[in-house]
Amino acid sequence: MKVELIGNLKTVMSNPHSHHGYFAWPTLAKLQDGRLAVGASGFRVEHVCPFGKSVISYSSDGGETYTLPAPVIDTPLDDRDAGICTFGEKGVIFTTFNNSAQMQRGYNKDNAYVQSYIDTITPEDEEKYLGALFRISNDCGLTFGEIYHSPITSPHGPIQLRDGTVMWAGTRFDDIFCGIEVRLLDTESGETELIGKITSSDKNVVLNEPHMVELPNGRLICHIRGENAELFDGGDEELFTVFQSVSDDGGRTWSEPVMLLDKTGGAPPHLLLLKSGLLLSTYGRRKQPYGIMAMISADGGETWQTDIPICENLATDDLGYPSTVELDDGILVTVFYASEGEDLPCNVLQQKWKNI
């Protein structure tokens, strides 16, 4: 497969005239009324800082123009990755997670501006808001209800299965080393039920940031970011890649995760089943040439053509988290985050393309 780019790279979210101009970790979704919605963490100072808000923008013209980003979840903490899942006729789930004040303080030891804000975060704030969070809309994303807590988090959120079930694969907020939990989400109560787990027999592999897709035969495929355990103890990043696990019993049992790329091939992944029957997974490559990549499977995930470039030669390795939707005319729209210059903040960007 080859990629034909359509139009130029487009900026979806930015704030160029402010110190709070960093946007990252987006998710693109097609809403039930045909609009596109992009969720992201924005109005930040840098990669880790307490000012992040989880925001949303909408497009009514297939990604040609977008509304200005508006907050959906804005706690006193660092609201990060924004996921979007549609369900039913008008339901939209918007997900995020945050970091503790202590963790943010450690990342910004020499920034008096950040430290002074962290001083205002109270223990009551953390008790109320710390964790993985989500809100639900029942009017196609026009308004959102109360904030719920979830035991798991993932960059792009849950998915809806063909039978209407909402299923969520994610990493436990309180234990990144425990593997991937697969849960059912009750959209009425906000409660989740654990039904399965994905674990690796290799204890040096840490699995996190998964995304799932359901095939027409009911098989579930989960792509997962894999890293080496030593990284979390200050070691080198020797593993940054995509693993695959599959389930044929509705998410209750899963195969041993298999590495699809080389050890530093890129991550995290986002899966999409195309109208043609092809399976698409997109991911960010954080080794030179920095870029946004795709892999395609024509046999339901049995084999993959990997390392197909969508956008290459980006400025820095602070990039990725691509997600893709297919428009009615078959055009693919991929949204991701990156910096367009070494001294510029990261923004949410978009590239349209088609496979030829």
Disulfide bonds with the S-S distance in Angstrom:
none
